[in-house]
């Protein structure tokens, strides 16, 4: 696998995590946390974080990710 593709996947996951966190903050401030939108946004963030962690572990194990990126 090309190292550039690995970098793009990692950066895309990080951007998704930050976007989901921002969405959760927006829903917390706008509707005072009374709707389920904030919970959904934070659930997506946790799912993306776990997915990124698993992808990093698999990438290191299978040699897609070396010591330097």
C-alpha atoms as one frame of an Amber mdcrd trajectory, in Angstrom:
protein
   0.000   0.000   0.000   1.263   3.447  -0.891   2.345   5.562   2.142   0.536
   8.565   0.675  -2.764   6.676   0.787  -2.155   5.784   4.436  -1.492   9.452
   5.243  -4.672  10.535   3.463  -6.764   7.965   5.353  -5.294   9.058   8.705
  -5.826  12.754   7.971  -9.392  12.106   6.753 -10.201  10.262   9.982  -8.722
  13.066  12.080 -10.715  15.681  10.165 -13.866  13.599  10.653 -13.199  13.361
  14.394 -12.725  17.125  14.725 -15.822  17.812  12.605 -17.919  15.476  14.735
 -16.606  17.083  17.903 -17.482  20.530  16.527 -20.966  19.333  15.601 -21.469
  18.014  19.125 -20.351  21.345  20.579 -22.714  23.229  18.267 -25.681  21.089
  19.338 -24.702  21.438  22.989 -24.677  25.228  22.734 -27.652  25.693  20.391
 -30.237  23.421  22.016 -28.680  23.151  25.479 -28.082  19.413  25.005 -31.778
  18.503  25.097 -31.913  16.764  21.725 -30.275  13.536  20.640 -28.186  15.280
  17.981 -25.332  15.865  20.383 -25.326  12.232  21.485 -25.253  11.072  17.853
 -22.358  13.408  17.032 -20.333  12.189  19.985 -21.148   8.570  19.134 -19.792
   9.153  15.637 -16.662  10.711  17.126 -16.030   7.748  19.397 -16.633   5.319
  16.520 -14.205   7.215  14.291 -11.598   7.309  17.052 -11.836   3.560  17.652
 -11.730   2.901  13.897  -8.648   5.086  13.515  -6.937   3.304  16.401  -7.699
  -0.119  14.916  -6.539   0.976  11.465  -3.275   2.279  12.923  -2.698  -0.954
  14.829  -3.446  -3.057  11.731  -1.245  -0.826   9.581   1.681  -1.232  11.931
   1.125  -4.982  12.243   0.931  -5.613   8.494   3.770  -3.228   7.673   1.750
  -0.537   5.873   2.970   1.966   8.452   6.671   2.079   9.116   8.617   4.016
  11.728   8.412   7.221   9.691   5.352   8.545   7.902
